[in-house]
Every structure is written in C-alpha cells, then in structure tokens.
Amino acid sequence: MRVVIQRVKEASVSISGKVKAAIGPGMLILLGIEEADTEDDISWLCNKIFNLRIFSDGSGAMNLSLQDSKGEILVISQFTLFASTRKGNRPSFLRSAKPIIAIPLYENFLLQLGQTIGMEIKSGEFGADMQVSLLNDGPVTILIDTKTKE
C-alpha cells in the first residue's frame, strides 16, 4: 500500500457535482493498493498513521498526532499512485490492484483506521470520478509505502 498524506486546513471530495464528504483541519489520505498488499499492510499502515506526528504544537514544532490535534481524516482511493512511467509517455497501472482485490482491502483499511483512531473516517467512493479540493497546511505532504517499512 502506498499513501500520500497531506496535512490540510480543509478538504472535500465531490462526485457528479455533489459533495460526498468534507473535513476541517486534519489529514487528506490518498490510498493506492497493489496486488501484493495484505491485511498486515493495513494494520501496519493504520498504526503508522495513528502515531504520525505532523501537527504543530504550541511552539510550532511538528510534535502532535492527529488524535492530539483533534483532526479529521478524508481517505480517497487512488490507483494512480502505482503508475509506472519507465517506458514511453503513457503511465502503466499494472501494479495497481484490480477492483476484486482492491475494494475489500480499501473497505477494510477504512474500517481498521476508524477503529485504530477511534473516529469516523470520511471517504470518497472507490472507482468513482472524483474531484478533490484541499487547502494544504504548511505545506506538509508525506509519502508512506508499506513495502519499504523495514
């Protein structure tokens, strides 16, 4: 699994011109799932996100977690995070999991993340044509790949 985490002041996702979900300060998480991903990747990633200290404390240092800062989370599925651009100019998405594999992992990620953090996780819609709006805070953007955790 690969995520791009953006610390945001606000973020929202719209489908067919209608806002599906919106958050205030917190994290926008773009989630890519590949064929080799497992439940272990979900558990590891949820714990990493839970403990990630990217929010500013009173002195301006990034010392606070999402829970410390009382932030919200918006998760967007994004198969393009596994794009390969090695050959030619058109990206290949062969590493991205097919929906039959990706959808259950995506839904389980949302469930486990909510349980780990103890809050409702807002999300887009898997496979939909979504428009994502955000106001990046910092900017702070973090890339985490479960295949490079060791």
N, C-alpha and C positions, 0 to 999 in steps of 0.2 A: 504494500500500500504506500501511496505517496500522497502527502498533503502539503498544500500551501496554506499557511495560517497568516492572516492579516489582522493586526490589531486595528479595530475600527471604532470610530465615534458613533457610526450608524451604518447599517447595511440592509438591503432588501432584495427580494427576488420576485420577479413578475413573470407570469405565463399568460400569453394571449392578452396582454394589456392589463391584467388584473394582478394586484399584489397578493402573492401567496403567503409570504412571511416577511417579517421585518424585525430588526433588533435595534436597540440603542447601543451604548458602549459595550464592547466585548470582542469576540473573535468571529471572523468570517473564515470558514474552513472549506477549501476546495479539495475534494477527495477523489483520487484516482485509484482504481482497483485493477490489478493484473491477474492473469490466470493462476500464478503461483501463490496467491495470497490465501491465508488460512485464518482460523479463529484465533490462533496465537498472535498473529499480526494485529488483529483487532484489540485484543487485551493489552498488548504492549503499547500500542498507539494511544488507547484511551488513557492509560496511566501516564504516559508522557505528556499528553495534552493537559490532564488534570494538574500535573505538577509544574508545568511550564511557567516560569516567572518572566512575563513580558510586559507587565503593567507597572506603572511608576508608583513609587512610594512618595511620601511627603517631601523627600529631598530630590526627587526627580530620577532616582535610580530604578532600573527595572528589577524590582525585588518582590513583586506581588504576583500571585497566581490569579487565575480567573475567579476562583472562589473568594480570594481575599478582596478582590476589586468589585465583587458583586456583578460581574459582567454576564452577558448573554452569548449564546452561540447560534450561528446560522451555518448549516452544512449544505454544500452544493456538490452533487456528483459531477465529475469532470474527467471523462475518459481521455481527453487530450493531454493529460499530464504524463501519459506514457507514449507520446508521439516520438517517433524516430525520424530525424532529419538527415541521417547519414548519406542517403542516396537521393539525388535529384532535389527537386524543389517542392514536391508534394509530400507532406508528412505521412508516415505509415503508422497505423494504430494496432499492429499485430499483437503487441504486448498487452493491450487493454483487454480485460476480461469480457467475454460475451455476456449479454444480459442474464442468461440462465445461471451463470456463476456469480456475476456481479450484484444482481438485485438482492439475493439473500444476504450476501456479505454487507452490502450497503445498509440494509434494514437492520441487521444485527449490530453494525457499527453505531447507528443512531440509538438503538436500544441500550447497548452497553455504555456508550458515552453518557447518556442521560442518567443511568444508574450509577456510574462512577462519579459523576459530578454532582448528582442529586438535584437536577433541574430539567425542565423541559428543553429539548433540543429542537429548534426550528429548522426546517429544511425546504429545499426545492423539491422537484419531482424527477425521479430517475428517468432519464431518456427524453425529457421534455426540452423544447426550445425555450430556454430561459434567458431573461435579461436581468443581470445582477448589477445593482448600484451599491456603491460604498463610498464612505469618506474615511480613507486610511488615516490612522492616528500615528504620527511620528515622522515619516512612515516606518512602520515595523512590519516586516514580512519575513516569515521563517519557513524553510523547506525541511520536511522530515520524510525520510524514506525508511520503511521498516526493514528493507533488505541491507541497510548499512548500519544497523543498530549495534553491531559488535565491533 
